[in-house]
Amino acid sequence: MEFNWVDYIILIFLVGSLFAGFKQGFIKALSGIIGLAAGLILAWAYYDNLALYMEDYYGVITLMADFLRERLFLTALPAAGIGEGVPFLPGRQEADIAYSLASFLLLALSFMVLLIIGSRVVRFLWSYLDIIFMTGFWAGLNRLAGMMVVLLKNVVILAVAFVFLTPFVRYGAALGIGSLLLLEQGIDNSYLANIIFKAFNTLNLLKERWFLKG
């Protein structure tokens, strides 16, 4: 599989990450990646639990699905075959595309809420170290190391974004939206995007082993 326009956009994003890392420096970037890691662990372990809680106690998916049926006329479209790679809520998959889309959306929102909470707390605790390492001999080393840290962090962010946004691209493509059809083709033929999806599926298998639900 050869590189296509989606791959080149990803590469531009990664090069920009190197420049951002040089500007931030290692300590600030490290606080970001440690915060991201903490947020990802929290989110990955419990985002589906949070989504299930929101549905069971507040009926969020049902409300969102009703809204989508009324506003976007999605009732007649099947959900099968769209958005492979991203799990439905346990026991909640239905043939109705509106319910499936609402489920994906709540999962994504739950993931982002937990990710933000975890990362913000850690970054706040690390912020005081940055003052020490931004002067003298350590300044240059701090910036070079920051390049690699920001690159790694943004690779993780990019992967999460791809995994959770691709199902919505597929829904839009199924509705016949031209720009999303083009984007779907680009993602399907992207060398780097396919690597991201394979990595996500591997992480899902690890999650099932490490975070067993009672």
Protein Blocks (a to p, Z undefined) as FASTA:
>chain_A
ZZdfklmmmmmmmmmmmmmmmmnommlmmmmmmmmmmmmmmmmmmmmmmmmmmmmmnomm
mmmmmmmmmmnopmlpcfehpaihiacdehiacfblklmmmmmmmmmmmmmmmmmmmmmm
mmmmmmmmmmmmmgcjllmmmmmmmmmmmmmmmmmmmmmmmmmmmmmmmmmmmnopaklm
mmmmmmmmpmklmmmmmmmmmmmmmmmmmmccZZ
